[in-house]
Amino acid sequence: MKKELLDITGMSCSACSSRIEKVVSKMQGVQQISVNLLTNNAHISFDESVVDEAAIIARIERLGFGAAIHAQSRAAAPASTPQDTAAQEMEEMRQRLIGSMIFVGLVFYQHMGRMWGWPLPGFILGQENELINALLQMLWCIPVLFIDRKYFIHGARNLLSGAPNMDSLICIGSGASFIYGLYAVFGLAYAFGHNRLDLIPQFADALYFEASAVILALVTVGKFMEARAKSHTSDAIKALMSLTPKTALVERHGLQGEIPLADVVTGDVLIVKSGASVPVDGTIIEGSGALDESAITGESLPVDKSVGDKVTGGTINQSGYFKMQATAVGANTTLAKIIALVDEATSSKAPIAKLADKVSGYFVPAVISIAILAGAVWLALGASWHFAITIAISVLVISCPCALGLATPTAIMVGTGRGARSGILIKSATALETAHKVDTVILDKTGTITAGKPVVTDILPTNGVSKDELLQLAASLEQLSEHPLGKAITSAAANAQLELNEAIGYKQIPGQGLTASIAGAAYSAGNLRLMQASGVDVEAIQAQQEALAQAGKTPLYFARGTQLLGCIAVADTVKPTSKEAVAQLQGMGLQVIMVTGDNSVTAEAIRTQVGVNKAIAQVLPQDKEQVIRQLQSEGHTVAMVGDGINDAPALARADVGIAIGAGTDIAIEAADMVLIKSDLLDVAKAIRLSRGVMTNIKENLFWAFIYNAIGIPFAAGVFYTAFGWLLNPLIAAAAMSCSSVSVVTNALRLRFIKL
């Protein structure tokens, strides 16, 4: 199955994207297609053995749209700046708007000036000059029609292909106004030629050139403002893409030189000076630096890095100097993957978007039918042709499905961008929507609630031995051990700068511990069973040992011969923010459950420490998925948070899988969201973001539906007989433009949502 990204041109509203999806999805071999009106592209999955890109592009072109394979994938070359479609569209609209406004100003001033007595040249005033006035208005109108000819080209093409869109409505509305104006010009010529002066006022009142021109200009104003607002929706992606430098300082064969970033290969030694950006992902091999990782992780404080530490492309070296070895370049860097994830999420569609797409598919044909029906009804009721055409044009112009089509993708794009800036990567619009419905959060213990790395927590010496002496002895015995608990002890001794003694005769006893000799004396280190087998009395610290076990800590005993020297407790410590994160989730009305493979005593200790609602202990990896399945069968919407390979099935089973960023690639691949900072507080942030985005989408859809529900009857003259309310086509065009701009502007508020 092949995936391809196509650039689509000629789309003006969600009726267009809906039409393309409907037709292309029916092509044999096409598995899935998602057309994004906001970014003007389409993600397509298809079977190469059945259909190819050329056939898909040809089918889209037959619908009246332009299509081409996307020139450059964002993920493939994050260092380069892609074509900014929204910015290009905005500049094109700006030029069209300036040209249109010049001639619209002339025709509008001339038309309204005669009505309101503004200063005008005498050769267009008076009944005897009505034909000159009409011809001059037509002369000003024609350049506007030419400048904004795209509305007519795309509108007519889509109308003839049976897929009318917003451009079709504008084409019919503005075109009908111009044609009716032409009818008036010929009528005036007939009146003057046949000396029928009684007909002149009738035809003079039927000039609609100013309506034809102003409708196009107002729609272009709306499109310009819409494009301007849309350009801000992708600010997060553009900001991420600007992080990576264009070049890198490389050291090859003892020589240093600056090369294009695209020429950097895995294994290259790169030099990063103070103030420079890290070009690619890698490991420091010499020197040190304080890195600003805020753009990647959302963490504002700089992080100190030294030899052996990993660095991420796109981060900034605020101070220091170091050499690094490139470990990931191009599309494999963390930044490139983040950009790809954000781009993929903004191009996907949330389930709620299907409602708007479905409505838009039938909307434009329904509007055209309503316009024709409204005009016909008024004619049947005895209204003039002038009145009936005014009604029909107003209905066509005010009924724009743009707002419906933009309601969801704008909020999704801004929301995912806001998440990316905070270190929360959302892989699909579906996940972003589903997260707001979550009522139960399942947390893996090791590496999620806890740090996932055992550390020494308590040192309890006996028989006159000091804490440092006990730790030194313990580390001397454990330095040959590969056990994680032994490494925790040697690490603690290293941090205390204790000098270790040489242990000889090292012997490991499976399931119990080890024995060795130091300076001719026999020592043993291990659990209670080893002490009992060695005849060591541990009663002196029995009470303390039980307290350690209750706290979820693992005690290790150390003895010289049969004399107990003390006990050192080792535990996987809870992350500093875990307790607060659990409290925040519970404060949001969520049930928080911890699952772990540890014994019930340790699980209960951690549960008490962080305050989760429930702890499920001794759960095998394959059983985590079963726990989620059971909760789902009870009607719960479940989010699973984990970091390990054994969490992947559970992450995939959950309604929303959330992977800790420091976890394995498999866990991240299986998840719907990724927390770059590996901080549980970001789980609450992700759910808050989802709730904010969904509220925003519902607001957008509500106002888009309400706008049309009120606007169409108003434009059709439903309230004219009772209240005398009639909508001028110019006001209708302005209202239509404002509806789209208001939806995009409302979505932009998400950039400032507090998480």
BELBELPE-V48548 format. One record per backbone hydrogen bond with DSSP energy under -0.5 kcal/mol. CO is the residue of the C=O (numbers start at 1). NH is the residue of the N-H. E is the energy in kcal/mol with one decimal. If there is no record, write none. Layout:
co=CO nh=NH e=E
co=CO nh=NH e=E
This chain:
co=2 nh=46 e=-2.6
co=4 nh=6 e=-0.5
co=4 nh=44 e=-2.7
co=5 nh=70 e=-3.0
co=6 nh=42 e=-2.4
co=7 nh=68 e=-1.7
co=9 nh=66 e=-2.1
co=13 nh=16 e=-1.3
co=13 nh=17 e=-1.2
co=14 nh=18 e=-2.5
co=15 nh=19 e=-1.9
co=16 nh=20 e=-2.3
co=17 nh=21 e=-2.4
co=18 nh=22 e=-2.3
co=19 nh=23 e=-2.3
co=20 nh=24 e=-2.6
co=21 nh=25 e=-2.0
co=23 nh=26 e=-0.9
co=24 nh=27 e=-1.7
co=27 nh=30 e=-1.8
co=29 nh=31 e=-0.7
co=29 nh=47 e=-2.5
co=32 nh=45 e=-2.9
co=34 nh=36 e=-0.5
co=34 nh=43 e=-2.4
co=35 nh=37 e=-0.7
co=36 nh=40 e=-1.2
co=36 nh=41 e=-1.2
co=40 nh=8 e=-2.6
co=41 nh=36 e=-3.0
co=42 nh=6 e=-2.7
co=42 nh=44 e=-0.6
co=43 nh=34 e=-2.2
co=44 nh=4 e=-2.6
co=45 nh=31 e=-2.3
co=45 nh=32 e=-1.8
co=46 nh=2 e=-3.0
co=46 nh=48 e=-0.7
co=47 nh=50 e=-1.8
co=47 nh=51 e=-2.5
co=52 nh=56 e=-1.7
co=53 nh=57 e=-3.0
co=54 nh=58 e=-2.5
co=55 nh=59 e=-1.9
co=56 nh=60 e=-2.1
co=57 nh=61 e=-2.5
co=58 nh=62 e=-1.7
co=59 nh=63 e=-0.7
co=60 nh=63 e=-0.8
co=60 nh=65 e=-1.5
co=61 nh=64 e=-1.5
co=66 nh=9 e=-2.3
co=68 nh=7 e=-3.4
co=73 nh=77 e=-1.2
co=77 nh=80 e=-1.5
co=80 nh=82 e=-0.6
co=83 nh=85 e=-1.2
co=84 nh=88 e=-2.5
co=85 nh=89 e=-2.8
co=86 nh=90 e=-2.5
co=87 nh=91 e=-2.3
co=88 nh=92 e=-2.5
co=89 nh=93 e=-2.5
co=90 nh=94 e=-2.2
co=91 nh=95 e=-2.2
co=92 nh=96 e=-2.4
co=93 nh=97 e=-2.8
co=94 nh=98 e=-2.5
co=95 nh=99 e=-2.1
co=96 nh=100 e=-2.7
co=97 nh=101 e=-2.8
co=98 nh=102 e=-1.6
co=99 nh=103 e=-1.3
co=100 nh=104 e=-2.9
co=101 nh=105 e=-2.5
co=102 nh=106 e=-1.2
co=103 nh=107 e=-2.4
co=104 nh=108 e=-2.9
co=105 nh=109 e=-2.3
co=106 nh=110 e=-2.3
co=107 nh=111 e=-2.5
co=108 nh=112 e=-2.8
co=109 nh=113 e=-2.3
co=110 nh=114 e=-1.3
co=111 nh=115 e=-0.9
co=112 nh=116 e=-2.5
co=113 nh=117 e=-1.2
co=113 nh=118 e=-1.7
co=121 nh=124 e=-1.4
co=122 nh=125 e=-1.4
co=126 nh=129 e=-1.3
co=127 nh=130 e=-1.5
co=129 nh=133 e=-2.6
co=130 nh=134 e=-2.3
co=131 nh=135 e=-2.5
co=132 nh=136 e=-2.4
co=133 nh=137 e=-2.1
co=134 nh=138 e=-2.2
co=135 nh=139 e=-2.0
co=136 nh=140 e=-2.0
co=137 nh=141 e=-1.9
co=138 nh=142 e=-2.1
co=139 nh=143 e=-0.7
co=140 nh=144 e=-0.7
co=141 nh=145 e=-2.0
co=142 nh=146 e=-2.0
co=143 nh=147 e=-2.9
co=144 nh=148 e=-2.3
co=146 nh=149 e=-1.5
co=148 nh=151 e=-1.3
co=148 nh=152 e=-0.6
co=149 nh=152 e=-0.5
co=149 nh=153 e=-2.7
co=150 nh=154 e=-2.7
co=150 nh=155 e=-0.5
co=151 nh=155 e=-1.6
co=152 nh=156 e=-2.5
co=153 nh=157 e=-2.0
co=154 nh=158 e=-2.5
co=155 nh=159 e=-2.0
co=156 nh=160 e=-2.7
co=157 nh=161 e=-1.5
co=158 nh=163 e=-2.8
co=159 nh=162 e=-1.0
co=165 nh=169 e=-1.6
co=166 nh=170 e=-2.2
co=167 nh=171 e=-3.0
co=168 nh=172 e=-2.6
co=169 nh=173 e=-2.8
co=170 nh=174 e=-3.1
co=170 nh=175 e=-0.6
co=171 nh=175 e=-2.0
co=172 nh=176 e=-2.6
co=173 nh=177 e=-1.7
co=174 nh=178 e=-2.2
co=175 nh=179 e=-2.8
co=176 nh=180 e=-2.5
co=177 nh=181 e=-1.8
co=178 nh=182 e=-2.4
co=179 nh=183 e=-2.3
co=180 nh=184 e=-1.7
co=181 nh=185 e=-2.1
co=182 nh=186 e=-2.5
co=183 nh=187 e=-2.1
co=184 nh=188 e=-2.6
co=185 nh=189 e=-2.4
co=186 nh=190 e=-2.5
co=187 nh=191 e=-2.4
co=188 nh=192 e=-2.6
co=189 nh=193 e=-2.5
co=190 nh=194 e=-2.3
co=191 nh=196 e=-2.9
co=192 nh=195 e=-0.8
co=195 nh=197 e=-1.0
co=196 nh=199 e=-1.9
co=197 nh=200 e=-0.7
co=197 nh=201 e=-0.5
co=199 nh=203 e=-2.1
co=200 nh=204 e=-2.7
co=201 nh=205 e=-1.6
co=203 nh=206 e=-0.9
co=204 nh=207 e=-0.9
co=208 nh=212 e=-2.4
co=209 nh=213 e=-2.4
co=210 nh=214 e=-2.8
co=211 nh=215 e=-2.4
co=212 nh=216 e=-1.2
co=213 nh=217 e=-2.3
co=214 nh=218 e=-3.0
co=215 nh=219 e=-2.2
co=216 nh=220 e=-2.1
co=217 nh=221 e=-2.3
co=218 nh=222 e=-2.4
co=219 nh=223 e=-2.5
co=220 nh=224 e=-2.6
co=221 nh=225 e=-2.6
co=222 nh=226 e=-2.6
co=223 nh=227 e=-2.7
co=224 nh=228 e=-2.4
co=225 nh=229 e=-2.3
co=226 nh=230 e=-3.0
co=227 nh=231 e=-1.8
co=228 nh=232 e=-0.6
co=229 nh=232 e=-1.1
co=229 nh=233 e=-0.7
co=230 nh=233 e=-0.9
co=230 nh=234 e=-0.7
co=232 nh=235 e=-1.6
co=234 nh=238 e=-2.4
co=235 nh=239 e=-2.7
co=236 nh=240 e=-2.1
co=237 nh=241 e=-2.5
co=238 nh=242 e=-1.4
co=240 nh=243 e=-1.3
co=246 nh=261 e=-2.7
co=248 nh=250 e=-0.8
co=248 nh=259 e=-2.5
co=249 nh=271 e=-2.9
co=250 nh=252 e=-0.6
co=250 nh=257 e=-2.3
co=251 nh=269 e=-0.7
co=252 nh=255 e=-2.1
co=255 nh=252 e=-2.7
co=257 nh=250 e=-3.0
co=259 nh=248 e=-2.5
co=260 nh=263 e=-2.0
co=261 nh=264 e=-1.7
co=265 nh=268 e=-2.0
co=268 nh=270 e=-0.6
co=268 nh=326 e=-2.8
co=269 nh=251 e=-3.1
co=270 nh=324 e=-2.8
co=271 nh=249 e=-0.5
co=271 nh=273 e=-0.5
co=272 nh=322 e=-1.9
co=273 nh=276 e=-1.9
co=276 nh=317 e=-2.8
co=278 nh=314 e=-3.1
co=281 nh=327 e=-2.3
co=281 nh=328 e=-1.5
co=282 nh=311 e=-2.9
co=283 nh=325 e=-2.7
co=284 nh=308 e=-2.9
co=286 nh=323 e=-2.9
co=288 nh=321 e=-1.2
co=289 nh=291 e=-0.6
co=289 nh=305 e=-3.1
co=290 nh=318 e=-2.4
co=290 nh=319 e=-0.9
co=291 nh=293 e=-0.9
co=291 nh=303 e=-2.8
co=292 nh=316 e=-1.9
co=293 nh=296 e=-1.1
co=293 nh=297 e=-3.1
co=293 nh=298 e=-0.6
co=294 nh=298 e=-1.6
co=303 nh=291 e=-3.0
co=305 nh=289 e=-2.3
co=306 nh=309 e=-2.4
co=309 nh=284 e=-2.6
co=311 nh=282 e=-2.3
co=312 nh=315 e=-1.8
co=315 nh=278 e=-3.2
co=316 nh=292 e=-3.3
co=316 nh=318 e=-1.1
co=317 nh=275 e=-4.2
co=319 nh=290 e=-2.3
co=321 nh=288 e=-1.6
co=322 nh=272 e=-2.6
co=323 nh=285 e=-2.7
co=323 nh=286 e=-1.5
co=324 nh=270 e=-3.3
co=324 nh=326 e=-0.5
co=325 nh=283 e=-1.8
co=326 nh=267 e=-2.6
co=328 nh=281 e=-1.3
co=329 nh=332 e=-2.0
co=330 nh=333 e=-1.3
co=333 nh=337 e=-2.2
co=334 nh=338 e=-2.4
co=335 nh=339 e=-2.6
co=336 nh=340 e=-2.4
co=337 nh=341 e=-2.6
co=338 nh=342 e=-2.7
co=339 nh=343 e=-2.8
co=340 nh=344 e=-2.7
co=341 nh=345 e=-2.5
co=342 nh=346 e=-2.4
co=343 nh=347 e=-1.2
co=344 nh=348 e=-1.0
co=350 nh=353 e=-1.7
co=350 nh=354 e=-0.6
co=351 nh=354 e=-1.2
co=352 nh=355 e=-0.8
co=352 nh=356 e=-0.9
co=353 nh=357 e=-2.4
co=354 nh=358 e=-2.5
co=355 nh=359 e=-2.3
co=356 nh=360 e=-2.7
co=357 nh=361 e=-1.8
co=358 nh=362 e=-0.8
co=359 nh=362 e=-1.0
co=359 nh=363 e=-1.1
co=360 nh=364 e=-0.9
co=362 nh=366 e=-1.5
co=363 nh=367 e=-2.4
co=364 nh=368 e=-2.4
co=365 nh=369 e=-2.0
co=366 nh=370 e=-2.5
co=367 nh=371 e=-2.8
co=368 nh=372 e=-2.3
co=369 nh=373 e=-2.6
co=370 nh=374 e=-3.1
co=371 nh=375 e=-2.2
co=372 nh=376 e=-2.4
co=373 nh=377 e=-2.7
co=374 nh=378 e=-2.1
co=375 nh=379 e=-1.9
co=376 nh=380 e=-2.4
co=377 nh=381 e=-1.7
co=378 nh=383 e=-2.8
co=379 nh=382 e=-1.5
co=384 nh=388 e=-2.5
co=385 nh=389 e=-2.6
co=386 nh=390 e=-1.8
co=387 nh=391 e=-2.2
co=388 nh=392 e=-2.4
co=389 nh=393 e=-2.8
co=390 nh=394 e=-2.2
co=391 nh=395 e=-2.2
co=392 nh=396 e=-2.1
co=393 nh=397 e=-2.6
co=394 nh=398 e=-2.4
co=395 nh=399 e=-1.3
co=398 nh=400 e=-1.6
co=399 nh=401 e=-0.5
co=400 nh=403 e=-0.5
co=401 nh=405 e=-2.0
co=402 nh=406 e=-2.2
co=403 nh=407 e=-1.3
co=404 nh=408 e=-0.6
co=405 nh=409 e=-0.6
co=406 nh=410 e=-1.7
co=407 nh=411 e=-0.7
co=408 nh=412 e=-2.5
co=409 nh=413 e=-2.6
co=410 nh=414 e=-2.5
co=411 nh=415 e=-2.5
co=412 nh=416 e=-2.7
co=413 nh=417 e=-1.9
co=414 nh=418 e=-2.4
co=415 nh=419 e=-2.2
co=416 nh=420 e=-2.4
co=417 nh=421 e=-1.9
co=418 nh=422 e=-0.8
co=419 nh=422 e=-0.8
co=419 nh=424 e=-3.2
co=420 nh=423 e=-1.4
co=423 nh=425 e=-0.6
co=423 nh=676 e=-2.5
co=423 nh=677 e=-0.5
co=424 nh=426 e=-0.6
co=425 nh=427 e=-0.6
co=425 nh=674 e=-2.4
co=428 nh=432 e=-1.6
co=429 nh=433 e=-2.1
co=430 nh=434 e=-2.9
co=431 nh=435 e=-2.1
co=433 nh=436 e=-1.0
co=434 nh=437 e=-2.1
co=435 nh=438 e=-1.0
co=439 nh=591 e=-2.6
co=440 nh=442 e=-0.5
co=440 nh=639 e=-2.6
co=441 nh=443 e=-0.5
co=441 nh=593 e=-2.8
co=442 nh=641 e=-2.9
co=443 nh=595 e=-2.3
co=444 nh=449 e=-0.9
co=445 nh=448 e=-1.3
co=445 nh=449 e=-1.3
co=445 nh=450 e=-2.7
co=449 nh=575 e=-2.6
co=453 nh=573 e=-0.6
co=455 nh=571 e=-2.5
co=458 nh=569 e=-2.5
co=459 nh=461 e=-0.6
co=460 nh=567 e=-2.4
co=462 nh=465 e=-1.4
co=466 nh=470 e=-2.3
co=467 nh=471 e=-2.6
co=468 nh=472 e=-2.6
co=469 nh=473 e=-2.3
co=470 nh=474 e=-2.7
co=471 nh=475 e=-2.5
co=472 nh=476 e=-2.0
co=473 nh=477 e=-2.0
co=474 nh=478 e=-2.4
co=475 nh=479 e=-1.3
co=477 nh=480 e=-0.6
co=478 nh=481 e=-1.8
co=483 nh=487 e=-2.2
co=484 nh=488 e=-1.7
co=485 nh=489 e=-1.4
co=486 nh=490 e=-2.3
co=487 nh=491 e=-2.2
co=488 nh=492 e=-1.9
co=489 nh=493 e=-2.1
co=490 nh=494 e=-2.0
co=491 nh=495 e=-2.3
co=492 nh=496 e=-1.5
co=493 nh=498 e=-2.3
co=494 nh=497 e=-1.2
co=504 nh=517 e=-3.1
co=507 nh=515 e=-2.5
co=508 nh=510 e=-0.6
co=509 nh=512 e=-2.3
co=509 nh=513 e=-2.4
co=512 nh=527 e=-2.6
co=513 nh=509 e=-3.4
co=514 nh=525 e=-2.7
co=515 nh=507 e=-2.7
co=516 nh=523 e=-3.1
co=517 nh=504 e=-2.8
co=518 nh=521 e=-2.0
co=521 nh=518 e=-2.3
co=522 nh=561 e=-1.5
co=523 nh=516 e=-2.0
co=524 nh=559 e=-2.4
co=525 nh=514 e=-3.0
co=526 nh=557 e=-3.4
co=527 nh=531 e=-1.7
co=528 nh=532 e=-2.5
co=529 nh=533 e=-2.3
co=530 nh=534 e=-1.7
co=531 nh=536 e=-3.1
co=532 nh=535 e=-0.9
co=536 nh=538 e=-0.6
co=538 nh=541 e=-1.5
co=539 nh=542 e=-1.3
co=541 nh=545 e=-2.5
co=542 nh=546 e=-2.1
co=543 nh=547 e=-1.7
co=544 nh=548 e=-2.2
co=545 nh=549 e=-2.2
co=546 nh=550 e=-2.2
co=547 nh=551 e=-1.4
co=548 nh=553 e=-2.6
co=549 nh=552 e=-1.6
co=553 nh=555 e=-0.6
co=554 nh=570 e=-2.7
co=556 nh=568 e=-2.7
co=557 nh=526 e=-2.1
co=558 nh=565 e=-3.1
co=558 nh=566 e=-1.2
co=559 nh=524 e=-2.3
co=559 nh=561 e=-0.6
co=560 nh=563 e=-2.2
co=562 nh=537 e=-0.7
co=562 nh=564 e=-0.6
co=563 nh=560 e=-2.5
co=565 nh=462 e=-2.3
co=566 nh=558 e=-2.2
co=567 nh=460 e=-3.4
co=568 nh=556 e=-2.2
co=569 nh=457 e=-2.7
co=569 nh=458 e=-1.3
co=570 nh=554 e=-3.0
co=571 nh=455 e=-2.7
co=571 nh=573 e=-1.0
co=573 nh=451 e=-2.6
co=575 nh=578 e=-1.4
co=575 nh=579 e=-0.5
co=577 nh=581 e=-2.5
co=578 nh=582 e=-2.4
co=579 nh=583 e=-2.2
co=580 nh=584 e=-2.4
co=581 nh=585 e=-2.4
co=582 nh=586 e=-2.5
co=583 nh=587 e=-2.2
co=584 nh=588 e=-1.0
co=585 nh=588 e=-0.6
co=585 nh=590 e=-1.9
co=586 nh=589 e=-1.8
co=591 nh=441 e=-3.2
co=591 nh=593 e=-0.5
co=592 nh=613 e=-1.6
co=592 nh=614 e=-1.2
co=593 nh=443 e=-3.3
co=594 nh=616 e=-3.3
co=595 nh=445 e=-1.1
co=596 nh=619 e=-2.5
co=598 nh=618 e=-2.5
co=599 nh=603 e=-2.4
co=600 nh=604 e=-2.5
co=601 nh=605 e=-1.9
co=602 nh=606 e=-2.3
co=603 nh=607 e=-2.5
co=604 nh=608 e=-2.4
co=605 nh=609 e=-1.9
co=606 nh=610 e=-2.5
co=607 nh=611 e=-2.3
co=607 nh=612 e=-0.6
co=614 nh=594 e=-2.7
co=615 nh=617 e=-0.6
co=616 nh=596 e=-2.1
co=618 nh=620 e=-0.6
co=620 nh=623 e=-1.5
co=620 nh=624 e=-0.9
co=621 nh=624 e=-1.0
co=621 nh=625 e=-0.6
co=622 nh=626 e=-0.6
co=623 nh=627 e=-1.9
co=624 nh=628 e=-1.8
co=625 nh=629 e=-2.2
co=626 nh=630 e=-2.2
co=627 nh=631 e=-2.0
co=628 nh=632 e=-2.5
co=629 nh=633 e=-2.0
co=630 nh=634 e=-0.9
co=631 nh=636 e=-2.1
co=632 nh=635 e=-1.8
co=636 nh=638 e=-0.6
co=637 nh=439 e=-2.3
co=637 nh=440 e=-1.8
co=638 nh=655 e=-1.1
co=638 nh=656 e=-1.7
co=639 nh=442 e=-3.2
co=640 nh=642 e=-0.5
co=640 nh=658 e=-3.5
co=641 nh=444 e=-2.4
co=642 nh=660 e=-2.2
co=643 nh=664 e=-2.4
co=644 nh=647 e=-1.3
co=645 nh=648 e=-1.4
co=647 nh=651 e=-2.8
co=648 nh=652 e=-2.3
co=649 nh=653 e=-1.9
co=650 nh=654 e=-2.2
co=656 nh=640 e=-2.1
co=657 nh=659 e=-0.5
co=657 nh=672 e=-2.7
co=657 nh=673 e=-2.3
co=658 nh=642 e=-1.9
co=659 nh=675 e=-3.0
co=660 nh=663 e=-2.4
co=664 nh=668 e=-2.1
co=665 nh=669 e=-2.5
co=666 nh=670 e=-1.8
co=667 nh=671 e=-1.1
co=672 nh=427 e=-2.8
co=673 nh=659 e=-3.0
co=674 nh=425 e=-3.0
co=674 nh=676 e=-0.9
co=675 nh=661 e=-3.2
co=675 nh=678 e=-1.4
co=679 nh=682 e=-1.8
co=680 nh=683 e=-1.8
co=680 nh=684 e=-0.8
co=681 nh=685 e=-1.5
co=682 nh=686 e=-2.5
co=683 nh=687 e=-2.0
co=684 nh=688 e=-2.4
co=685 nh=689 e=-2.7
co=686 nh=690 e=-2.2
co=687 nh=691 e=-2.4
co=688 nh=692 e=-2.5
co=689 nh=693 e=-2.7
co=690 nh=694 e=-2.5
co=691 nh=695 e=-2.2
co=692 nh=696 e=-2.1
co=693 nh=697 e=-2.7
co=694 nh=698 e=-2.5
co=695 nh=699 e=-2.2
co=696 nh=700 e=-2.5
co=697 nh=701 e=-3.0
co=698 nh=702 e=-2.5
co=699 nh=703 e=-2.5
co=700 nh=704 e=-2.3
co=701 nh=705 e=-2.6
co=702 nh=706 e=-3.0
co=703 nh=707 e=-2.5
co=704 nh=708 e=-1.6
co=705 nh=709 e=-2.8
co=706 nh=710 e=-2.4
co=707 nh=711 e=-2.9
co=708 nh=712 e=-2.1
co=709 nh=713 e=-0.5
co=710 nh=714 e=-1.7
co=711 nh=715 e=-2.9
co=712 nh=716 e=-2.2
co=713 nh=718 e=-2.2
co=714 nh=717 e=-1.2
co=714 nh=727 e=-0.5
co=717 nh=720 e=-1.2
co=717 nh=721 e=-0.6
co=719 nh=723 e=-2.4
co=719 nh=724 e=-0.7
co=719 nh=725 e=-1.2
co=720 nh=724 e=-1.7
co=724 nh=726 e=-0.5
co=726 nh=728 e=-0.6
co=728 nh=732 e=-2.3
co=729 nh=733 e=-2.2
co=730 nh=734 e=-2.0
co=731 nh=735 e=-2.6
co=732 nh=736 e=-2.3
co=733 nh=737 e=-2.0
co=734 nh=738 e=-2.2
co=735 nh=739 e=-1.7
co=736 nh=740 e=-1.2
co=737 nh=741 e=-1.9
co=738 nh=742 e=-2.5
co=739 nh=743 e=-1.6
co=740 nh=744 e=-2.0
co=741 nh=745 e=-2.6
co=742 nh=746 e=-2.2
co=743 nh=747 e=-1.9
co=744 nh=748 e=-1.8
co=745 nh=749 e=-0.6
co=746 nh=749 e=-1.0
co=747 nh=750 e=-1.9
co=748 nh=751 e=-1.7
co=749 nh=752 e=-1.8
co=750 nh=753 e=-1.4
co=753 nh=755 e=-0.6
